[in-house]
Amino acid sequence: MKKILRLGGVLFLLLMIMGVGSVSAAAKYPTGDISWIIPYGPGGGYDLYSRAISAQLPKYLPKKVNVVVKNIRGGGGLTGVAQVYKSRPDGYTIGISYLPSPFVTQTIQGVEKVGYDFTKMTFLAAIVTQDQGIYVGAKTPYHTLKDLQKAEKVRFGTTAIGAKTWLDTIMVGKLFEINVIPVPGYKRSTEIKLAIQRGDVAASIHDPPLLHSEIKEGVLRPILFLGSERDPLWPDVPTAKEVGVPGIIPLQRMVRLILAPPGLPKDVEGVLSSALWKALHDKDFLAWAEKAKYPVSPMTSEEVKKSMLEVSENFEPYMDYVKSQLGK
């Protein structure tokens, strides 16, 4: 009995030491550079937001370390998500992602196939909630939604099958009764915009700030804003609500969010969440956003979790349809 008691005492002491050690290690965080994974190539909205935020983030960390951005292309943004998911949960790898596509694709294809479980990610914050818009090339014959609906077929440029532009395209086709032909394989929005200007495809779907310069130059034309209120950049363009298809609004709405691997220690999560929240309200970051015409509407981690539940509810009636389109 005495031996058992002594053994129990030793085990308790070891656990106490381990606990103290873990607290001590967390108190030292961060001690080295933090990697910020961008799941797309340079130049798009994810890249620009990431670089602007990561430039301010070191100001608000307990110790000044570098935040190093890394562009990891592939899978329409899903390869980068998988890399964040598989990284060590120590606070030295974070990334930018979005709702709804990674979650919807995982739900349909399964965790093993996509290489991540989005529901288990550590959500740190969200940057902005954005509604998308349908646009076409200025040389196309399409000027209104009715023009698209009357067309025999309309080729829409998208990134990978299952990614955001692809998902938006098939849902727009279904709800607006447009015979859309998704043309996947473009690596980022810049390539899609150039393809439309060349005439390789006729249309696509993105958020208005990403299209501002080309629309101003007259090489692209906005057709329909998929939100409920008119966008300030597209004041003369009707909304989905105005044309009588409000059902598309929650399906196309994108939440740009910042996440970390599952199992991130709560104290490290707290450090990162706090620092990111301050960076998202930093005057220099907000000045950049205003100049670049990139909206900012931060959300807490709890609000992001609530958004994911809403995505699940909104897409539930369409899961079989999305699955059928993935199989084509």
C-alpha positions as CSV (number, residue, x, y, z in Angstrom):
1,M,0.0,0.0,0.0
2,K,2.8,2.4,0.9
3,K,4.5,1.7,-2.5
4,I,1.2,2.4,-4.3
5,L,0.8,5.7,-2.4
6,R,4.4,6.6,-3.1
7,L,3.9,5.8,-6.8
8,G,0.8,7.9,-6.9
9,G,2.6,10.8,-5.3
10,V,5.4,10.6,-7.8
11,L,2.9,10.5,-10.7
12,F,1.1,13.5,-9.2
13,L,4.3,15.4,-8.9
14,L,5.3,14.6,-12.5
15,L,1.9,15.8,-13.7
16,M,2.3,19.0,-11.7
17,I,5.8,19.6,-13.2
18,M,4.5,18.9,-16.7
19,G,1.6,21.3,-16.1
20,V,3.9,24.1,-14.9
21,G,6.2,23.4,-17.9
22,S,3.3,23.8,-20.3
23,V,2.2,27.1,-18.7
24,S,5.8,28.3,-18.8
25,A,6.1,27.4,-22.5
26,A,2.9,29.2,-23.3
27,A,4.0,32.3,-21.4
28,K,7.0,32.5,-23.6
29,Y,4.9,32.5,-26.8
30,P,5.9,33.6,-29.4
31,T,9.6,32.9,-29.6
32,G,9.9,32.6,-33.4
33,D,8.4,33.6,-36.7
34,I,4.7,32.8,-37.4
35,S,3.8,31.4,-40.8
36,W,0.6,32.8,-42.5
37,I,-0.6,30.5,-45.2
38,I,-2.5,32.0,-48.2
39,P,-4.2,29.3,-50.2
40,Y,-3.9,31.2,-53.5
41,G,-1.2,32.8,-55.5
42,P,-0.2,36.4,-55.2
43,G,-2.4,39.3,-56.2
44,G,-5.9,38.3,-55.3
45,G,-8.1,39.4,-52.4
46,Y,-6.8,36.7,-50.0
47,D,-3.2,37.7,-50.7
48,L,-3.8,41.4,-50.3
49,Y,-5.8,41.1,-47.1
50,S,-3.2,38.7,-45.6
51,R,-0.3,41.0,-46.4
52,A,-2.0,44.1,-45.0
53,I,-3.1,42.4,-41.8
54,S,0.2,40.5,-41.2
55,A,2.1,43.7,-41.5
56,Q,0.3,45.1,-38.5
57,L,0.0,41.9,-36.4
58,P,3.6,42.0,-34.9
59,K,2.7,45.3,-33.1
60,Y,0.1,43.4,-30.9
61,L,2.0,40.2,-30.1
62,P,3.6,39.9,-26.6
63,K,7.0,39.6,-28.3
64,K,8.0,41.1,-31.6
65,V,8.4,38.3,-34.2
66,N,8.0,38.2,-37.9
67,V,4.8,37.1,-39.6
68,V,5.8,35.4,-42.8
69,V,3.2,34.9,-45.6
70,K,3.4,31.8,-47.7
71,N,1.3,31.4,-50.9
72,I,0.3,27.7,-51.3
73,R,-1.8,27.1,-54.5
74,G,-4.0,24.2,-55.3
75,G,-7.5,22.8,-55.1
76,G,-9.1,26.2,-55.4
77,G,-7.8,27.1,-52.0
78,L,-8.4,23.7,-50.4
79,T,-4.8,22.6,-50.5
80,G,-3.7,25.5,-48.2
81,V,-6.6,24.8,-45.8
82,A,-5.4,21.2,-45.6
83,Q,-1.8,22.4,-44.8
84,V,-3.0,24.6,-42.0
85,Y,-5.1,21.7,-40.6
86,K,-2.1,19.3,-40.6
87,S,0.3,21.8,-39.1
88,R,1.5,21.5,-35.5
89,P,-1.0,23.3,-33.1
90,D,1.6,25.5,-31.5
91,G,0.6,28.9,-32.7
92,Y,3.3,29.2,-35.4
93,T,1.1,28.4,-38.3
94,I,-2.1,30.3,-39.1
95,G,-3.9,31.0,-42.4
96,I,-6.7,32.7,-44.2
97,S,-9.7,30.8,-45.5
98,Y,-13.3,31.3,-46.1
99,L,-16.9,30.0,-45.8
100,P,-18.8,28.3,-47.3
101,S,-16.8,26.2,-49.9
102,P,-14.3,24.4,-47.7
103,F,-17.1,23.3,-45.3
104,V,-19.6,22.4,-48.1
105,T,-16.9,20.4,-50.1
106,Q,-15.9,18.5,-47.0
107,T,-19.5,17.7,-46.2
108,I,-20.0,16.2,-49.6
109,Q,-16.7,14.5,-50.3
110,G,-15.7,13.5,-46.8
111,V,-12.8,14.4,-44.5
112,E,-10.4,11.7,-45.8
113,K,-10.7,12.9,-49.4
114,V,-10.3,16.7,-48.8
115,G,-7.6,16.2,-46.1
116,Y,-9.1,18.3,-43.3
117,D,-12.0,18.6,-41.0
118,F,-13.2,22.2,-41.1
119,T,-15.4,21.8,-38.1
120,K,-12.3,21.1,-35.9
121,M,-10.3,24.1,-37.0
122,T,-9.4,26.8,-34.5
123,F,-11.2,29.9,-35.6
124,L,-9.4,33.1,-34.6
125,A,-11.4,35.8,-36.2
126,A,-13.0,36.9,-39.5
127,I,-12.0,39.8,-41.6
128,V,-15.1,40.6,-43.5
129,T,-18.4,39.2,-44.8
130,Q,-18.8,39.9,-48.5
131,D,-21.6,39.5,-51.0
132,Q,-20.6,38.6,-54.6
133,G,-21.6,39.8,-58.0
134,I,-22.1,38.5,-61.5
135,Y,-20.0,40.2,-64.1
136,V,-19.3,39.8,-67.8
137,G,-16.8,41.0,-70.4
138,A,-17.6,44.4,-71.9
139,K,-17.6,42.9,-75.4
140,T,-20.2,40.2,-74.6
141,P,-23.8,40.7,-75.7
142,Y,-25.0,40.4,-72.0
143,H,-26.2,43.6,-70.4
144,T,-28.9,42.3,-68.0
145,L,-29.9,39.3,-66.0
146,K,-32.5,38.5,-68.6
147,D,-29.8,38.4,-71.3
148,L,-28.1,35.7,-69.4
149,Q,-31.3,33.8,-68.8
150,K,-32.2,33.9,-72.5
151,A,-28.8,32.7,-73.7
152,E,-28.4,29.2,-74.9
153,K,-25.4,28.8,-72.6
154,V,-23.0,31.0,-70.7
155,R,-19.5,30.0,-70.0
156,F,-18.4,31.0,-66.5
157,G,-14.7,31.0,-65.5
158,T,-14.1,29.4,-62.1
159,T,-11.2,28.1,-60.0
160,A,-11.1,24.5,-59.0
161,I,-14.2,22.3,-58.9
162,G,-15.7,22.7,-55.5
163,A,-14.1,26.1,-54.8
164,K,-16.0,29.3,-54.2
165,T,-16.4,30.6,-57.7
166,W,-17.5,27.2,-58.9
167,L,-20.0,26.8,-56.1
168,D,-21.4,30.2,-56.7
169,T,-21.7,29.5,-60.4
170,I,-23.7,26.3,-60.1
171,M,-26.0,27.9,-57.5
172,V,-26.6,31.0,-59.6
173,G,-27.4,28.7,-62.6
174,K,-29.9,26.7,-60.5
175,L,-31.6,29.6,-58.7
176,F,-31.7,32.1,-61.6
177,E,-32.4,29.5,-64.3
178,I,-29.3,30.3,-66.3
179,N,-27.7,27.6,-68.4
180,V,-24.2,28.1,-66.9
181,I,-21.2,26.1,-68.2
182,P,-18.5,26.2,-65.5
183,V,-15.0,26.3,-66.9
184,P,-12.8,25.4,-64.0
185,G,-9.0,25.3,-63.7
186,Y,-8.1,29.0,-63.3
187,K,-5.7,29.5,-60.4
188,R,-6.9,32.9,-59.2
189,S,-9.3,35.7,-59.9
190,T,-6.7,37.6,-62.0
191,E,-6.5,34.7,-64.5
192,I,-10.3,34.6,-64.8
193,K,-10.6,38.3,-65.4
194,L,-8.0,38.1,-68.2
195,A,-9.8,35.1,-69.7
196,I,-13.0,37.1,-69.8
197,Q,-11.3,40.0,-71.5
198,R,-9.8,37.6,-74.1
199,G,-13.2,36.0,-74.7
200,D,-12.3,32.5,-73.5
201,V,-15.2,32.7,-71.1
202,A,-18.0,35.2,-70.8
203,A,-18.7,35.7,-67.1
204,S,-17.7,34.9,-63.5
205,I,-18.7,35.8,-60.0
206,H,-16.5,37.8,-57.5
207,D,-16.8,40.5,-54.9
208,P,-17.0,44.1,-56.3
209,P,-13.8,45.4,-54.8
210,L,-11.8,42.8,-56.8
211,L,-13.3,44.1,-60.0
212,H,-13.2,47.8,-59.4
213,S,-10.4,48.9,-61.6
214,E,-11.4,46.7,-64.6
215,I,-15.0,48.0,-64.4
216,K,-13.8,51.5,-64.1
217,E,-11.7,51.0,-67.2
218,G,-14.7,49.6,-69.1
219,V,-13.3,46.1,-69.8
220,L,-15.7,44.3,-67.5
221,R,-19.4,44.9,-66.9
222,P,-21.4,44.2,-63.7
223,I,-24.7,42.5,-64.2
224,L,-26.2,41.6,-60.8
225,F,-25.2,42.1,-57.2
226,L,-26.0,39.0,-55.1
227,G,-26.6,40.8,-51.8
228,S,-29.8,42.3,-50.4
229,E,-28.6,46.0,-50.6
230,R,-26.9,47.7,-53.5
231,D,-23.2,47.8,-53.2
232,P,-21.6,51.3,-53.1
233,L,-19.2,50.3,-55.9
234,W,-22.2,49.1,-58.1
235,P,-24.9,51.7,-57.3
236,D,-26.7,51.2,-60.6
237,V,-26.7,47.4,-60.5
238,P,-29.8,45.6,-59.2
239,T,-29.6,43.1,-56.3
240,A,-30.8,39.5,-56.0
241,K,-33.5,40.7,-53.7
242,E,-34.7,43.3,-56.2
243,V,-35.0,40.7,-59.0
244,G,-36.9,38.3,-56.7
245,V,-34.3,35.7,-55.9
246,P,-33.4,36.3,-52.2
247,G,-32.6,32.6,-51.7
248,I,-29.2,33.1,-53.3
249,I,-28.1,35.6,-50.7
250,P,-27.1,33.3,-47.8
251,L,-25.6,30.8,-50.3
252,Q,-23.2,33.1,-52.0
253,R,-22.2,35.2,-49.0
254,M,-18.5,34.8,-48.2
255,V,-16.8,35.1,-44.8
256,R,-13.1,35.6,-45.0
257,L,-11.6,34.1,-41.9
258,I,-8.4,33.5,-40.1
259,L,-7.8,30.1,-38.6
260,A,-5.2,27.8,-37.0
261,P,-4.9,24.0,-36.6
262,P,-7.2,22.0,-34.3
263,G,-6.0,21.6,-30.8
264,L,-4.4,25.0,-30.4
265,P,-3.9,25.6,-26.6
266,K,-6.4,28.1,-25.3
267,D,-3.9,30.5,-23.9
268,V,-2.1,30.7,-27.3
269,E,-5.4,31.0,-29.1
270,G,-6.2,33.9,-26.8
271,V,-2.9,35.7,-27.6
272,L,-3.5,35.3,-31.3
273,S,-7.2,36.2,-31.3
274,S,-6.5,39.3,-29.2
275,A,-3.6,40.4,-31.5
276,L,-5.6,39.8,-34.7
277,W,-8.6,41.7,-33.3
278,K,-6.3,44.7,-32.6
279,A,-4.6,44.4,-36.0
280,L,-8.1,44.4,-37.7
281,H,-8.8,47.7,-36.0
282,D,-5.4,49.2,-36.6
283,K,-5.5,52.6,-38.1
284,D,-2.9,51.8,-40.7
285,F,-4.7,48.6,-41.8
286,L,-8.0,50.5,-42.0
287,A,-6.4,53.3,-44.0
288,W,-5.1,50.7,-46.5
289,A,-8.5,49.0,-46.7
290,E,-10.2,52.4,-47.4
291,K,-7.7,53.3,-50.1
292,A,-7.9,49.8,-51.7
293,K,-11.7,49.8,-51.4
294,Y,-11.6,46.5,-49.5
295,P,-14.4,46.3,-46.9
296,V,-13.7,45.3,-43.3
297,S,-16.2,44.0,-40.8
298,P,-14.4,41.9,-38.2
299,M,-16.1,39.0,-36.4
300,T,-15.0,37.1,-33.3
301,S,-14.3,33.4,-33.2
302,E,-17.7,32.7,-31.7
303,E,-19.4,34.6,-34.5
304,V,-17.5,32.6,-37.1
305,K,-18.7,29.3,-35.5
306,K,-22.3,30.6,-35.7
307,S,-21.8,31.5,-39.4
308,M,-20.6,27.9,-40.1
309,L,-23.8,26.6,-38.5
310,E,-25.8,28.9,-40.7
311,V,-23.9,27.7,-43.8
312,S,-24.8,24.1,-42.9
313,E,-28.5,24.9,-42.6
314,N,-28.6,27.0,-45.8
315,F,-27.0,24.4,-48.0
316,E,-28.7,21.4,-46.6
317,P,-31.5,21.4,-49.2
318,Y,-29.0,21.7,-52.0
319,M,-26.4,19.1,-51.0
320,D,-27.7,16.5,-53.4
321,Y,-27.6,19.0,-56.2
322,V,-24.0,20.1,-55.4
323,K,-23.0,16.5,-55.2
324,S,-24.5,15.8,-58.6
325,Q,-22.6,18.7,-60.1
326,L,-19.3,17.6,-58.5
327,G,-19.7,14.2,-60.3
328,K,-20.0,15.7,-63.8
